[in-house]
Amino acid sequence: MTRIKPFITALLLVFSSLTIMAQQKLFTLEDLNFGGKNYHNLRPENMFLTWWGDQLMYQDAEEGGTIDNKGNKKAVFQLKEVGTDFHSAMNAKYPYADKPLVLLSNGKCRILFNFKTKKIVWQQSIKQGEANQHWNKQSRAVAFTRNYQLFVRDAEGKETQITTDGSREIVYGEAVHRNEFGINEGIFWSPDGMKFAFYRMDQSMVTDYPQVNIDPRVAELEPDKYPMAGMTSHEVKVGIYDMKSQKVTYLDANDTYLTNIAWSPDTKEVFMFELNRDQNDCKLKCYDAVTGKYLYMLNRETSEKYVEPMHPIQFLPWDQTRFIMQSQKDGFNHLYLCSVKGEIIKPLTQGSWVVLDVLGFNEKSQSVIIVSNEKHPLQRNIYSVNVKTGKRTPMDNGEGVHQGTLSATGVKLIDKYTTPSIPNAINVTEGPKKSHQLLLAKDPWSEYVTPQFECGTIKAADGITDLYYRMVKPADFDATKKYPTVVYVYGGPHAHNVEASWHWSSRSWETYMAQKGYIVFILDNRGSENRGLEFEQSTFRQLGQIEMQDQMKGVDFLKSLPYVDMNRLGVHGWSFGGFMTISLMTNYPDVFKVGVAGGPVIDWKWYEVMYGERYMDTPQSNPEGYAKTSLINKADQLKGKLQIIIGYNDPTCVPQHTLSFLKACAEAGTQPDFFAYPGEGHNMRGHASVHLHERITQYFEDYLK
């Protein structure tokens, strides 16, 4: 009798669990996928907040206003007071800490609305076709591009055309170097708003890649400028436009890559990191903003592999002779206090961890506010670093993944965070002892059958390095059963898959697969980000090789689990992950039964100059590496079922990759499947993403389950 009771209890627990699951909803891709019709209803609750000086402000669709530490709101303006042409207050900004003015724009004009007098005090037109708009709060001028030309419109509305030779070949005011080196814009205002720096890119010498638009009655050629590794690249200059003289001066710079532009506080000088084409010699240089002449070099950093500047220098608000520089020269990205003449005064942060971001400065305490993974490699935590002493003071609760927005003085902080069990939370804080919670979101999936999410570590192929993994199991997981398992992989630079955020940062598709009875396994191999130079640069000149070794250690781990069916092992990834998927399928053909590769690199000689040459050097200087990593030579090794999916007009990983692999497979007699999305780029937009993920899922359902 005593033995029967535990058995009955266990049966009741199982029956109760199954009953609860039966009462809950099952997910569809319309619920889970970002292009899905119900996706927005299953996002964690959120608040949209900003600052007016040190006053916390909320942003709603119809109004904006103040919000206190207890979450009490008080509207300061409503859109109906502004005018019928404005349909959302979600983009409201408060550019002047000492003035009751809100900046609003609607695509036709931008206005400053005085929310105390309820009057529009200033407005500026926005004409059709204006792009790359950069507005300056000091001069209220806006620099922009239209029809390939660079323009500026002053506060009174006077428009000046700055360039006349802009074209598809000569590009002004846009991000250059294919958005590498932290570049995401092409116009940079001086602090006083009277000058701005801009990029000029001459790509007339760059080879066209022949993309095709199939929508017209007869398909039309719409080529992309695409500089492939080892081939002729574009040439970039940095110009300075002076609002007073209405003249352009170009900086006397001659290095290949010009990046991370910064102005001196007095606007007299411009600072810029410059790289040679080999990307192993990086110089921080200073230029005269009036004449464009090179003045002096502040810092030089070289490497046997590569140097990758990602952040402009930042001057101390209380001392215009000193600035903060970020560098990985000691193995991990850290902050260095430097003088304006180039002396590195001291490191502000040190250790086997990474400074992930600089949020700004607190002038009162003379500190810099940073985000780092010092607490744990999977976390993002916020610290105040005293510039004089180097002392770090935590600004958050020490858990999870935090994003921060500083107030104007840096005294207050919007701390938005998530943990593996908290989908979203927002605190307003002046430090962990002065923190007020504004939001603790409920689980938006509480009515649905939710899978099990786990996180752990295994050793890399070197036997030393810890690698972090995520595993997603069906909600009714039974360790006595065997499950088909899919390895989801990215594996490339500047990305990671596993972190201490909600559900360990699991992608929604993993939930969908777990619901269908699969285990999904995700491992961040060496070569991925935020683990230091040795970890990241271990893949140099041989992309995919070290990564595969580490992923196979993940496979060894899966083999050790009795509930993983190794006869039903699949692999899926996109972009670099597509490259990894085909690499694993062809290098380990007896291990992986099914694979789905999206937008894959096939041979690095067809990838773009900046990224490709950083990690692989040129095909001319590293022929062995290019041959070793090429998948063309592996086409005859394919055994399992492989589907390749691409955007038909992918400008990032051009279709030549996949088409060349398909040709090689035809010659080798191997049989991959192929699907393309006409008109789509490197990733599927909108509802096409739902179709994509249903297709990926169905392939595993057809051949793996």
Secondary structure as GFF3:
##gff-version 3
##sequence-region A 1 705
A	DSSP	alpha_helix	4	23	.	.	.	ID=ss1
A	DSSP	alpha_helix	29	32	.	.	.	ID=ss2
A	DSSP	three_ten_helix	39	42	.	.	.	ID=ss3
A	DSSP	beta_strand	49	52	.	.	.	ID=ss4
A	DSSP	beta_strand	55	59	.	.	.	ID=ss5
A	DSSP	beta_strand	63	67	.	.	.	ID=ss6
A	DSSP	beta_strand	73	78	.	.	.	ID=ss7
A	DSSP	alpha_helix	79	82	.	.	.	ID=ss8
A	DSSP	beta_strand	101	105	.	.	.	ID=ss9
A	DSSP	beta_strand	109	114	.	.	.	ID=ss10
A	DSSP	beta_strand	119	125	.	.	.	ID=ss11
A	DSSP	beta_strand	131	135	.	.	.	ID=ss12
A	DSSP	beta_strand	142	146	.	.	.	ID=ss13
A	DSSP	beta_strand	149	153	.	.	.	ID=ss14
A	DSSP	beta_strand	159	161	.	.	.	ID=ss15
A	DSSP	beta_strand	170	172	.	.	.	ID=ss16
A	DSSP	three_ten_helix	177	179	.	.	.	ID=ss17
A	DSSP	beta_strand	187	189	.	.	.	ID=ss18
A	DSSP	beta_strand	195	202	.	.	.	ID=ss19
A	DSSP	beta_strand	208	209	.	.	.	ID=ss20
A	DSSP	beta_strand	212	213	.	.	.	ID=ss21
A	DSSP	beta_strand	220	221	.	.	.	ID=ss22
A	DSSP	beta_strand	224	225	.	.	.	ID=ss23
A	DSSP	beta_strand	235	242	.	.	.	ID=ss24
A	DSSP	beta_strand	247	250	.	.	.	ID=ss25
A	DSSP	beta_strand	257	263	.	.	.	ID=ss26
A	DSSP	beta_strand	269	275	.	.	.	ID=ss27
A	DSSP	beta_strand	281	288	.	.	.	ID=ss28
A	DSSP	beta_strand	294	302	.	.	.	ID=ss29
A	DSSP	beta_strand	314	316	.	.	.	ID=ss30
A	DSSP	beta_strand	319	327	.	.	.	ID=ss31
A	DSSP	beta_strand	334	339	.	.	.	ID=ss32
A	DSSP	beta_strand	344	347	.	.	.	ID=ss33
A	DSSP	beta_strand	355	362	.	.	.	ID=ss34
A	DSSP	beta_strand	367	372	.	.	.	ID=ss35
A	DSSP	beta_strand	381	386	.	.	.	ID=ss36
A	DSSP	beta_strand	392	394	.	.	.	ID=ss37
A	DSSP	beta_strand	401	406	.	.	.	ID=ss38
A	DSSP	beta_strand	413	418	.	.	.	ID=ss39
A	DSSP	beta_strand	425	429	.	.	.	ID=ss40
A	DSSP	beta_strand	435	440	.	.	.	ID=ss41
A	DSSP	beta_strand	452	459	.	.	.	ID=ss42
A	DSSP	beta_strand	466	473	.	.	.	ID=ss43
A	DSSP	beta_strand	483	488	.	.	.	ID=ss44
A	DSSP	three_ten_helix	502	505	.	.	.	ID=ss45
A	DSSP	alpha_helix	508	515	.	.	.	ID=ss46
A	DSSP	beta_strand	519	523	.	.	.	ID=ss47
A	DSSP	alpha_helix	533	536	.	.	.	ID=ss48
A	DSSP	three_ten_helix	537	539	.	.	.	ID=ss49
A	DSSP	alpha_helix	545	559	.	.	.	ID=ss50
A	DSSP	beta_strand	564	574	.	.	.	ID=ss51
A	DSSP	alpha_helix	576	587	.	.	.	ID=ss52
A	DSSP	beta_strand	594	598	.	.	.	ID=ss53
A	DSSP	three_ten_helix	604	606	.	.	.	ID=ss54
A	DSSP	alpha_helix	609	616	.	.	.	ID=ss55
A	DSSP	alpha_helix	623	629	.	.	.	ID=ss56
A	DSSP	three_ten_helix	632	637	.	.	.	ID=ss57
A	DSSP	beta_strand	641	647	.	.	.	ID=ss58
A	DSSP	alpha_helix	656	668	.	.	.	ID=ss59
A	DSSP	beta_strand	673	677	.	.	.	ID=ss60
A	DSSP	alpha_helix	688	703	.	.	.	ID=ss61
###
